[in-house]
Amino acid sequence: MEYLGLIIALIGSAFTIVAAMIAMMLWVRSEANSDRRDIMHLISAIHMEMKDFHVRLCIIEENNKQKEK
């Protein structure tokens, strides 16, 4: 029983380390999900801009064809 304090300290520090690791893993996961959502919004915005650019380009080409006639 003379090492009871040491055993409790070792178990307490092991528990603290494991709890901290789990907390960090959950935090990193939430940050990754947030980043993933941001990237998906950026990709969607780029896709919409590409569609808009294509439509504008088609309108310009149509106007140029009408001017040539």
N, C-alpha and C positions, 0 to 999 in steps of 0.2 A: 503494500500500500504506500510505500514511500515515493513511488513514481506516479501516483495518481494525478498530480498536478501536471506533470510532463505529458502524460497520456491525454488528459483533457486539452492541453494546449495544442498537441499535435492533431487531435481530432478536430478541434475548433479551427485551426489554420487550414486544414485540408478542406473542411466544409466551406470556409470563406473563399478559398481559391476556386473551388468548384462553382460556388454561387456566382462569383465574379465572372468566371468564364461563360456561364450560361447567360448572365445578363448581357455581356458583351456580344455574344452570338446573336441574341434576340435583337439587340440594338443595330448590329450590322445588317441583319436580315431586313429590318424595317427601313433602314437607309437605302439598301439595294432595291427594295420594292419602290421606294419613292423615286429613285433615279430611273428605274425602268419605266415608271409612269411618265416622267418628264421626257425621256427619250421617245416614247411612243407618241406623245403630243408633238414633239419636234418633227418626227417622221410624218405624222399626219399633216402638219402645217406645210412641210416641204412638198408633200404629194399634192395638196390643194394648190400650192403656188405653181407647180409644174403643170397642172391641168389648166389653170388660169393663163399661164404663159402660152400653152399650146393653142388655146382658144383665141387669144390675141394674135398669135402668129398666123393662124388660119384666116382671121379677119383681114389682116394686112395683106396676105397673099391674094385673097379674094378681091380686095380693093385694087391691087396692082394688076390683076387680070382684067378687071373691068376698065381700068385706065388704058390698057394696051389695045382694047377693042375699039 
